[in-house]
Amino acid sequence: MPKQLLLDKSLDKLGVLFRYSGINLEKDIVSPMDTIKHRWLYALNNFCVVTAEMVGIYYIIDGIIKGKSFIEVTSVAPCLTFSLLALIKCMYHHMYEKQIKELINLLRDLERKENDREECADKQEIIDEEAGFLNKVINVLYVLNCCMIVVFDMTPIVLIAVKYYKTKQFEMLLPYLDVFTIIPYKLAYWPVAYFYQIWSEVMVLLSMAAADYLFFTYCTYIRIQFRLLQYEFERIIPERSISKGERFDEAEFRDKFRELVQWHQDLIRSTIILDFIYSKSTLFNFMSSSLVICLTGFNVTIVSDLVTIVTFLTFLSLALMQVFFLCFFADLMMSASFEVSNAVYNCKWYLSSTQVGKQLLLVQTRAQEPCKLTAYGFADVNLKAFMRVLSSAWSYFALLQTVYGR
């Protein structure tokens, strides 16, 4: 029985996110019953998030009409932004299911081909290093998301208990008070509103995590393949050329070279598919992150209530981590694709014929144009883009401080 692919193990690790968010990963939908079976939870969760989005928008409009303070009006803005981001990520995942399956199958084929090659300790070390790092990042993010859910959902309960202990009065609190602009402020509705907000929050985090962690997984396994390709290119001209003073068999070289070129083309195609899937949602991700970082940072500097500060700091941390890891994994993949050029140069091309040297030069020249992901063509997704997001957020923050200080 063939062993389970490492990619499949990583996808299994994400299974809980896709299962409970209702997002389909690999199931074939060919009939109306398949649609009902694999879409009902997705539709229900999306309905919950959309209604929460509408309530938040109504809260902002109502606050502006009633002349509420800037802090009160914008208190739900981070929630609205993250909810909209989750909806957009889910929508594009739903739209590009065919391309997602194609990319998964392409990466599986590349891994199977690698498993059929001769085992090597150095290559296994590359695989273990990259896959191990991915697992550590996802494990940490799992824990942080769980902590965030607990903080948001348990803080009102703790505050209710403390106030009741001190004053013997029961005050109905919610993680987000915007829902009370729609439903009556009564005890009979409070448990329903509390459950509704918890459900909405969990679905937003699950949907965002499912899309983002899948993106991290794609980038990592494409990077693994690029690093293995580098290893093979560096050794495409064998050592015996040095030890015996002989030229290698050019027929053998051509077969190996053809295999590596096809490998490189498959990886280029995989990055094009990945960019097609995520580029539009990434563009909105960049724009929304600047807004959230700006608003949460501004509110932290203005408010004095400790609970509010902790809430906004949590949003700020989530926004920073989300966009940072998006850029970080894309940057890792891009740098690995560029380093193929260095690997070709580091092979013993000087021992080969002029014809072989020209063929290697073509690969080196192509590899100098790195495979990169974009925000719908407006910006490359890398660590420089993360710095630009921070720069934009700081500009908006400075503008808000100037306006608010008047």
Buried (B, 14 or more C-beta within 10 A) or exposed (E): EEEEBBBEEBBEBBEEBBEBBBBBBEEEBEEEEEEEEBBEBBEEBBEBBBBBBEBBBBBBEBBEEEEBEBBBBBBBBBBBBBBBBBBBBBEBBBEBBEBBBBBBEBBBEBBEBBEEEEEEEEBEEBBEEBBEBBBEBBEEBBEBBEEBBEEBBEBBEEEBEEBEEEEEEEEBBBBBBBBBBBBEEEEEBBEEBBEBBBBBBBBBBBBBBBBBBBBBBBBBBBBBBBBBBBBBBBBBBBEEBEEEEEBBEEEEBEEBBEBBBEBBEBBBBBBBBBBBBBBBBBBBBBBBBBBBBBBBBBBBEBBEEEEBBEBBBBBBEBBBBBBBBBBBBBBBBBBBBBBBBBBBBEBBBEBBEEEBEEBBEEBBEBBEEBBBBBBBEEBBBBBEBBEBBBEBBBEBBEEBEEEEEE
